Amino acid sequence: MSILPFPSFLDDVKEKGIRRAVFEGVNEVTERLTAGMNLQDIREALRGEAASRKPNPRLQPHADGFWLHMRPSYFHKSVTGVYPEFRLGWLSTYFVFFETITGIFLMVFYTPSPDFAYANMLNIMSNVPLGQFMRDLHRLGAEAMVLIVTLHMLRTFFTASYKKPRQFTWFTGVVLLALTFFLSFTGYLLPWDQLALWAVTIGASMVEAAPPEVVGTNLNLLLRGGPEIGANGLLRFYLLHVVAVPALLFIFVGVHYYKVVVHGHSLPPREENIGEDTAKRVPLDKRVYFIPDILTSELMWIGVTTLILVILVTWFFHAPLENHADPQSTPLGTTAPWYFLWIQGALKLGDKVIWGIIFPTVFVVFLMVMPYLDTTPSRRYAHRRFMISLGLFLTSSITVLSYMGLPEFGVVNPADTTILHELTMEPAHNHVGALRPVPYDELRSGMYTTRQFAAEPGQDVGAVVNAFNLEIQNDGSDEFVRGFLASDRHLDLGNPLAFSAVPVDAPELMHVLDEFYHELEAHGDELHNAWGAVLISDAQPNLKRVDAIIYWQQVETDENGRPVLDANGEPIPMLDANGEPIHRVASEDIFIHRDAQYFNAPGV
Amino acid sequence: MQRLLIEKIEHRIIVGILSFLGIMILVGWIAINENGRMQAFEQQYEARAIERGAYLYNTNCSECHATDGLGLVGRAPGLNNPYLFGHDFLGSIRRERDSLERELLGEVTAARQAEIEARMVALDADEADIRAQMQTAIDNGYNPDSPDRLVTVGWGGTLDSYLLTTLIHGRPLSGLYWPTGQGMSAWSQTAGGPLRTDQLEDLTAFILNYDKGSNWTIEDLNAVVQFPIEPVDPSTVVIGDQPEAIGTDVDAILAELVNYTGDPVNGQQIYNTAPYVCSSCHMNAAVAPLTELTWAVANGERLEDPLLAGYTPEQYLVESIVAPNDYIVPGYPANVMTQNFGERMPYQDLADILAYLQSYDTGVEAAAAN
């Protein structure tokens, strides 16, 4: 008789004894959770043995379970190695989940408002245990995901896996690639630092070129939430980043995966007869079952890939965080995110509408419809010379265009601006102004000049500097420079400039001035008869003011700002109405605190 | 290529477990070092905030508070100033005297009483000596009996919050009791000024970095050029009839404006000081078009823009003042310039500002002489 008014576990215990009853209970629960595999089946699978009962319980989870119904129950042996897939599709999915998990962690500490976003970043960096770790992982994962998804597309292209019957799989893949770019791009703005604001401003301004004007203007307004990116724009980017784009992405991932189950993984081109698709007809001896081989392999790769990412953020990669976003101050050398550099490069070729809108749109549309255009049956490399050449051509074009998108290409800044920027810039793009990392103890108050480095070997440096002091007082440049500093830089020196030799026990300061001298020499045509100076003064306890100054003679320039040379290859000095040479002075001032911890990026 | 890269299932399991262990070890190692890292980040961030604050101070504040932070006579008080940080040079003397006085209230032996009285005399001498050393500062307005700015103004918060709120709102009425008649304008964008909150926080960090703690010296105190001037009793301030504001109807303003003659010298004063402080933005081409050559540029370059067809330079400038968003100079954002000048500015001020801008090229003095 039952203890309870219905049959229960306790009856089992009474009948079979506690050990057997518990074991059978656990066994049954396991079989329900795995949708078909009991403890014995799992044990056999993990030992690499064949299944001992029929029908094969390892196929049950694929038939009855939710998670595995979108994975094939077995793969062809030829697609389980490194070639032809390089695990790229799997890695893409890995990053979708990886980014979701790290992103949810960061969401907890984030407010999408210009008033709080940057302060949230500081909080994550200085007050949230493992905050920097998670931020680094999320950022690294985002960059890696863009790269991996792109490589996945390239691989699919080169092995012609987009061909019938997988045309639509390819189409959803192109959509997923675009969504990946857009996810990364919308996330770019969220830290609300200078890097974020300006990269996104440039990216979003490409939309503005969309014809006709009324469309471009309104698209731009919709995206930015106003004429400039502000509170509305940040909120829109945030919602796109955490809700709209991920929702679309998951839908398309579902379709993409379903298509893989339906059509199977395409085999290496050489293993099939031309025009045949045998992925779904795998001979018994070529089958590698998902359980246990593929499953353990994927679990292992999750561990290995995560370990690699963790190692990278522990020692090699930190997500950048620049100064607070400032819509009023455009940093020199602003670029779109690297994966949009090709559009920025294309824009340098000419018309904004053609190269900024029509060219990328045509390119993406071409990618989407390509499988329906290229209907030749053969997937063999030797039969696809045209398509492979086209692929290589497009890949190299995008690479060249990306290079052209860099600020170094085709943008001419005045030499004085560039040199001063290189000396004083705030940390940005893994780069910092050369004066900032100089050890604080080497920043001795005083005035130093590049003229010191023009001394001949063996010449007394002190004497050279003293002669220079006399020279600038006699030719009036001393007064000119001091007047400029007082009126433009709030630096009232009172007494004449009195340069001294850089202390010998300040080697890094010496090195920076030496570089400064060589930069001026290198731009000698544009900065004619130039000298540079670094003035260091005390501002506060533990705080120095550092002024970098260039004084030069103006020369004739062409419309691109490059100096015009005469027949002897010499620049032509500009003269004022009285026939006197025109002099120019430019300067930048920064402050350096003892604890600021600037450092040169490794290898720079 | 080998199948699955690692052929044997047990090897895959081992590699997976080792990777997982490696992740745990690294995360644990990061977690152990997390406190140190977070502190280092904060220290570095605060140092860089001071650097940015120093730059902002130099551009925006040094004009009045002086580059060295010691203040300018009649213009603005020194911030590099023991008074601001509440350093009491007489504090230890006062405390000792207090405790001796309290001891005297109880029962003391005659010998102890004599000892205490002798000590009191010595303390008085010390205090007189210190006061004599402070004479320069006292002449400049320092009151040794009220050595702490926060106590003097009755501020309940921290010095940090005092500086920050002062920067946000400025001192709207201070023009009434400072000799130059120039008040401190609001600096926060929330209060109509040019700077963002994070910039004001950087500035605050910079000013707080003047603090020398217990190392302030009387020389530091005497070096201060100007101490704060206390406000006048508001009930004694007579503001008088306020002139009519110009409004925002550009045509009506231009019609009425012909009845006023602008004074460029007064215009310069108005342009550079509260309550409008035009120059605080129009001094840096990255923020707003420069004051320099405004008239010439308005007359030439701007009026060539088809959007401004048929404008006169006066019309353009008046519209730019009362309705700044109607035309934005290319390269600058909208909504940066204060929008309500029309509600605040009387005709005479407008006429003076226009006269000043028109005279800028020839020089204010020359224009005044004409």
Interface residues (C-beta under 8 A of the other chain):
Chain A: L46 R47 G48 K77 T80 G81 V82 Y83 D115 Y118 A119 L122 M125 S126 N127 P129 L130 Q132 F133 P227 E228 V288 P292 D293 I294 T296 S297 L299 M300 I302 G303 V304 T306 L307 V310 I311 T314 N323 H324 D326 P327 Q328 S329 R489 H490 L491 D492 A539 Q540 P541 N542 L543 R545 D589 I590 F591 I592 H593 R594 D595 A596 Q597
Chain B: M1 Q2 R3 L4 L5 I6 K8 I9 E10 R12 I13 V15 G16 I17 L18 S19 F20 G22 I23 L26 V27 W29 I30 A31 E34 N35 R37 M38 Q39 A40 F41 E42 Q43 Q44 Y45 E46 A47 R48 I50 E51 R52 A54 Y55 N58 T59 S62 E63 T67 G69 N80 R196 T197 D198 Q199 F206 N209 Y210 K212 A286 V287 P333 A334 V336
